[in-house]
């Protein structure tokens, strides 16, 4: 309900109250005015007046109750009206704010429509530009692909011709490989022979070392015999001092024993000298054989290198690699053999020097 309806109802209720009050007053005044004129009916009039007063009292009480009820209802209606007015005011404010929002949204919508139209036009323009650029690029790419196809066709023809040449070269290389395998087999056979010669030289070196050990034992035996001879000579000299009377006979006897000792020492020295000479001769022969073998190997390597240098570059590199792999152990073995010979010569020289320093009498016997 609006405030106008509440005001109309309020005016109607006040008008009805005034009408009811005026009617009651008219009735009371008419009753009072008619009371003196109807004196002849006093008895009946008193009864009527009493009844009328009671009715008026009842009616007055009822009207008061109704008025109170109406006042309560009016109070409730006024409170409801104030609440409704407050709600109406709030709703009106909300409505105004919503209307403002609607207007703002409509403005934004119009702006968005304008922007969308502009964006659509720009996108159409960009799309047309991109399509034109893509068409140009596609045309350029087609031209490039045609040129590449033409170039690839020419390269294909060249590759086919090169393939034929390479096939011919492969056949030639296979033939050279077979020839190199045959040469490698020959070189392996030569290497085996060289290895067998090396084994023989090692065996000879071992035999020389064994003979050297035997000579060392012989030198030790000779050293012991020399010591015994020296002790015997010293004993003879001491014995000759104590026996001064038989000095001449003792000297003859000691001279005979000394002659025998010297003869024995000379024989041992000569045998040892012969053995050393023999060892030196064998060592010299072995060294010469090793040098000849090394010279032969180097000559073979030189000849192989010269022959391989005349071949193709790839075949030459392969042959050199195989040659290096096969000759490296042989070079190591020859180096070891040289070291062994050097040690053997140094050992023999040391023995001779030891004899010269410790047993000079052997050389003195040779001088005599």
C-alpha positions in Angstrom: 0.0 0.0 0.0 1.1 3.5 -0.8 1.0 6.5 1.5 -2.0 8.0 -0.4 -4.1 4.9 0.4 -3.2 5.1 4.1 -4.2 8.8 4.2 -7.6 8.1 2.5 -8.4 5.4 5.0 -7.3 7.6 7.9 -9.6 10.4 6.7 -12.5 8.0 6.1 -12.2 6.7 9.7 -12.1 10.2 11.2 -15.2 11.2 9.1 -17.1 8.1 10.3 -16.2 8.9 13.9 -17.5 12.5 13.6 -20.7 11.3 12.0 -21.3 8.7 14.7 -20.6 11.3 17.4 -23.0 13.9 15.9 -25.7 11.3 15.5 -25.4 10.3 19.1 -25.5 14.0 20.2 -28.5 14.6 18.0 -30.3 11.7 19.5 -29.5 12.8 23.1 -30.6 16.4 22.3 -33.8 15.2 20.7 -34.5 13.0 23.6 -33.9 15.9 26.0 -36.1 18.3 23.9 -38.9 15.8 23.6 -39.0 15.0 27.3 -40.9 18.1 28.5 -43.4 17.9 25.6 -44.4 14.3 26.5 -45.1 14.8 30.1 -48.3 13.0 29.9 -46.4 9.9 29.2 -44.0 10.3 32.1 -44.1 6.8 33.2 -43.4 5.4 29.9 -40.9 8.1 29.1 -38.9 7.3 32.2 -38.6 3.8 31.3 -37.6 4.7 27.8 -35.1 7.2 29.1 -33.6 4.6 31.4 -33.4 2.2 28.6 -32.0 4.7 26.3 -29.3 5.7 28.8 -28.4 2.1 29.3 -28.2 1.7 25.6 -26.2 4.8 25.3 -23.8 3.6 27.9 -23.4 0.3 26.3 -23.0 1.9 23.0 -20.5 4.3 24.4 -18.5 1.5 25.8 -18.6 -0.4 22.6 -17.6 2.7 20.7 -14.7 3.3 23.0 -13.6 -0.2 22.6 -13.9 0.0 18.9 -12.1 3.4 18.9 -9.3 1.9 21.0 -9.1 -1.1 18.6 -9.1 1.3 15.7 -6.4 3.4 17.3 -4.3 0.3 17.8 -4.9 -0.7 14.2 -4.1 2.8 13.2 -0.8 2.7 15.2 0.1 -0.6 13.7 -0.8 0.7 10.2 1.3 3.8 10.9 4.2 1.6 11.9 3.7 -0.6 8.9 3.4 2.6 6.8 6.7 3.9 8.2 8.3 0.5 7.5 6.9 0.4 4.0 8.0 4.0 3.5 11.5 3.0 4.5 11.4 0.0 2.3 10.0 2.1 -0.5 12.8 4.6 0.0 15.4 1.9 -0.1 13.9 0.2 -3.1 13.7 3.6 -4.8 17.4 4.2 -4.0 18.3 0.7 -5.2 16.2 1.3 -8.3 18.0 4.6 -8.9 21.4 3.0 -8.5 20.4 0.1 -10.8 19.1 2.6 -13.3 22.4 4.4 -13.1 24.3 1.1 -13.6 22.0 0.2 -16.5 22.8 3.6 -18.1 26.5 3.1 -17.5 26.4 -0.4 -18.9 24.5 0.8 -21.9 27.2 3.4 -22.4 29.9 0.8 -22.0 28.0 -1.5 -24.4 27.8 1.3 -27.0 31.5 1.9 -26.5 32.3 -1.8 -26.8 30.2 -2.0 -30.0 32.1 0.9 -31.4 35.4 -0.6 -30.4 34.3 -4.0 -31.7 33.5 -2.5 -35.0 36.8 -0.7 -35.2 38.6 -3.9 -34.1 36.7 -5.9 -36.8 37.7 -3.4 -39.4 41.4 -3.5 -38.3 41.3 -7.3 -38.2 39.8 -7.4 -41.7 42.5 -5.0 -42.9 45.3 -7.0 -41.2 43.9 -10.2 -42.6 43.8 -8.8 -46.1 47.4 -7.6 -45.7 48.5 -11.0 -44.3 46.8 -12.9 -47.1 48.4 -10.6 -49.7 51.8 -11.1 -48.1 51.3 -14.8 -47.8 50.4 -15.0 -51.5 53.6 -13.1 -52.3 55.6 -15.4 -50.1 54.0 -18.5 -51.5 54.8 -17.3 -55.0 58.4 -16.6 -54.0 58.6 -20.0 -52.3 57.3 -21.7 -55.4 60.0 -20.0 -57.5 62.7 -21.0 -55.0 61.4 -24.6 -54.9 61.4 -24.8 -58.7 65.0 -23.5 -58.7 66.0 -26.1 -56.0 64.3 -28.9 -58.0 66.3 -27.9 -61.1 69.5 -27.8 -59.0 68.8 -31.1 -57.4 68.2 -32.7 -60.7 71.6 -31.5 -61.9 73.2 -32.7 -58.7 71.4 -36.1 -59.1 73.0 -36.5 -62.6 76.4 -35.5 -61.1 76.0 -38.0 -58.2 75.1 -40.8 -60.7 78.2 -40.1 -62.7 80.3 -39.9 -59.5 78.7 -43.2 -58.3 79.9 -44.9 -61.4 83.4 -43.5 -60.9 83.3 -44.6 -57.2 82.2 -48.1 -58.1 85.1 -48.3 -60.5 87.4 -47.0 -57.8 86.0 -49.4 -55.3 86.7 -52.3 -57.6 90.2 -51.0 -58.0 90.6 -50.6 -54.3 89.3 -54.1 -53.7 92.0 -55.4 -56.1 94.6 -53.4 -54.4 93.3 -54.6 -51.0 93.7 -58.2 -52.2 97.2 -57.4 -53.4 98.0 -55.8 -50.1 96.7 -58.8 -48.2 99.0 -61.0 -50.2 101.9 -58.7 -49.4 100.9 -58.6 -45.8 100.8 -62.4 -45.8 104.4 -62.4 -47.2 105.4 -59.9 -44.6 103.9 -62.0 -41.9 105.9 -64.9 -43.1 109.0 -62.8 -43.1 108.1 -61.6 -39.6 107.7 -65.2 -38.4 111.1 -66.0 -39.8 112.6 -62.9 -38.0 110.8 -64.0 -34.8 112.4 -67.4 -35.2 115.8 -65.8 -35.7 115.2 -63.7 -32.7 114.3 -66.8 -30.6 117.5 -68.4 -31.8 119.5 -65.4 -30.8 117.8 -65.4 -27.4 118.6 -69.0 -27.0 122.2 -68.3 -27.9 122.2 -65.4 -25.4 120.9 -67.8 -22.8 123.6 -70.3 -23.6 126.2 -67.5 -23.3 124.7 -66.6 -19.9 124.9 -70.2 -18.8 128.5 -70.4 -20.0 129.1 -67.2 -18.1 127.8 -68.7 -15.0 130.1 -71.7 -15.5 133.0 -69.4 -16.0 132.1 -67.5 -12.8 132.2 -70.8 -11.0 135.5 -71.6 -12.6 136.9 -68.2 -11.5 135.7 -68.9 -8.0 137.5 -72.3 -8.0 140.6 -70.7 -9.4 140.4 -68.0 -6.7 140.2 -70.7 -4.0 143.1 -72.5 -5.5 145.1 -69.3 -5.5 144.3 -68.7 -1.9 145.4 -72.2 -1.0 148.6 -71.7 -2.9 149.3 -68.4 -1.1 148.6 -70.1 2.2 150.9 -72.9 1.3 153.6 -70.5 0.3 153.3 -68.6 3.6 153.5 -71.8 5.6 156.6 -72.9 3.7 158.2 -69.5 4.4 157.5 -69.8 8.1 158.8 -73.3 8.1 161.9 -72.2 6.4 162.6 -69.6 9.1 162.3 -72.1 11.9 164.6 -74.5 10.1 167.6 -72.3 9.4 170.1 -75.2 9.1 168.3 -76.8 6.2 167.7 -73.5 4.4 169.3 -74.5 1.1 167.3 -77.8 0.9 164.1 -76.0 2.0 164.6 -73.3 -0.7 165.1 -76.0 -3.3 162.1 -77.8 -2.1 160.1 -74.6 -1.9 161.4 -73.6 -5.3 160.3 -76.9 -6.7 156.9 -76.5 -5.1 156.7 -72.9 -6.3 157.6 -74.0 -9.8 154.8 -76.6 -9.7 152.4 -73.9 -8.3 153.4 -71.5 -11.0 153.0 -74.1 -13.7 149.5 -74.9 -12.4 148.6 -71.2 -12.2 149.9 -70.7 -15.8 147.8 -73.6 -17.0 144.7 -72.2 -15.3 145.3 -68.7 -16.5 145.8 -70.0 -20.1 142.6 -72.0 -19.9 140.7 -69.0 -18.5 142.2 -66.8 -21.1 141.2 -69.2 -23.8 137.7 -69.3 -22.4 137.4 -65.5 -22.2 138.7 -65.2 -25.7 136.2 -67.8 -26.9 133.4 -65.9 -25.1 134.5 -62.6 -26.6 134.7 -64.2 -30.0 131.1 -65.6 -29.6 129.9 -62.3 -28.3 131.5 -60.5 -31.2 129.9 -63.0 -33.7 126.6 -62.6 -32.0 126.8 -58.8 -32.1 127.8 -59.0 -35.8 124.9 -61.3 -36.5 122.5 -59.0 -34.6 123.8 -56.0 -36.5 123.4 -57.8 -39.8 119.9 -58.9 -38.8 119.0 -55.3 -37.8 120.5 -54.0 -41.1 118.6 -56.6 -43.0 115.4 -55.6 -41.2 115.9 -51.9 -41.8 116.7 -52.6 -45.5 113.5 -54.6 -45.8 111.5 -51.8 -44.1 113.1 -49.3 -46.4 112.3 -51.3 -49.4 108.7 -51.9 -48.2 108.3 -48.2 -47.5 109.6 -47.3 -51.0 107.3 -49.8 -52.6 104.3 -48.7 -50.6 104.9 -45.0 -51.4 104.4 -45.8 -55.0 100.9 -47.1 -54.4 97.7 -45.1 -53.8 97.4 -42.9 -50.8 94.8 -44.9 -49.0 96.5 -48.2 -49.7 99.8 -46.7 -48.6 98.4 -45.5 -45.2 96.9 -49.0 -44.6 100.2 -50.8 -45.5 102.2 -48.4 -43.3 99.9 -49.0 -40.4 100.0 -52.7 -40.7 103.8 -52.6 -41.2 104.2 -50.5 -38.0 102.0 -52.9 -36.0 103.9 -56.0 -37.2 107.5 -54.5 -36.7 107.0 -52.9 -33.3 107.4 -56.2 -31.3 110.5 -57.0 -33.4 112.1 -53.6 -32.7 111.4 -54.1 -29.0 113.0 -57.6 -29.1 116.1 -56.2 -30.9 116.4 -53.5 -28.3 116.2 -56.0 -25.5 118.9 -58.1 -27.3 121.1 -55.1 -27.5 120.7 -54.4 -23.8 121.5 -58.0 -23.0 124.6 -57.9 -25.1 125.7 -54.6 -23.5 125.2 -56.1 -20.0 127.1 -59.2 -21.0 130.1 -57.2 -22.3 130.0 -55.0 -19.2 130.0 -58.2 -17.0 133.0 -59.7 -18.9 134.9 -56.5 -18.6 134.1 -56.4 -14.9 135.4 -59.9 -14.5 138.7 -59.0 -16.3 139.0 -55.9 -14.2 138.5 -57.9 -11.0 141.2 -60.3 -12.1 143.6 -57.5 -12.8 142.9 -55.9 -9.4 142.7 -59.0 -7.2 144.9 -61.5 -9.0 147.7 -59.6 -10.7 150.0 -62.7 -10.3 148.2 -64.3 -13.2 149.3 -61.5 -15.5 152.8 -61.6 -13.9 153.0 -65.3 -14.8 152.1 -64.5 -18.4 154.9 -61.9 -18.5 157.4 -64.5 -17.2 
